[in-house]
Amino acid sequence: MSTRPWIVDDALWELIKPLLLPWPERSPGHRPVNDRLCLQGIFYVLVNDIAWQLLPLELGFGSGQTWCLRLDRWEQAGVFRRLTPSSARACVMS
């Protein structure tokens, strides 16, 4: 197992990436944090059992608020419901 279990490897990313909604071309505000990095931030907080507000910005995963909003967007879109346990297990086993 990796010493950094929050890292989203290529196999897991290829499984999740097609499920994510593309960002609108003309979103207001700053350019959004890369989805893969944002997902790694979510995993970092879960693995380390810290409050999302304590996510270290120096890791480059965006702020806790950024990924909290992204997580909500993905949840509303049904991303995690479409990610089946068997497909995730197959990814982890490879």
Rosetta blueprint (number, residue, H / E / L):
1 M L
2 S L
3 T L
4 R L
5 P L
6 W L
7 I L
8 V L
9 D L
10 D H
11 A H
12 L H
13 W H
14 E H
15 L H
16 I H
17 K H
18 P H
19 L H
20 L L
21 L L
22 P L
23 W L
24 P L
25 E L
26 R L
27 S L
28 P L
29 G L
30 H L
31 R L
32 P L
33 V L
34 N L
35 D H
36 R H
37 L H
38 C H
39 L H
40 Q H
41 G H
42 I H
43 F H
44 Y H
45 V H
46 L H
47 V H
48 N H
49 D L
50 I L
51 A L
52 W H
53 Q H
54 L H
55 L L
56 P L
57 L H
58 E H
59 L H
60 G L
61 F L
62 G L
63 S L
64 G H
65 Q H
66 T H
67 W H
68 C H
69 L H
70 R H
71 L H
72 D H
73 R H
74 W H
75 E H
76 Q H
77 A L
78 G L
79 V H
80 F H
81 R H
82 R H
83 L L
84 T L
85 P H
86 S H
87 S H
88 A H
89 R H
90 A H
91 C H
92 V H
93 M H
94 S L
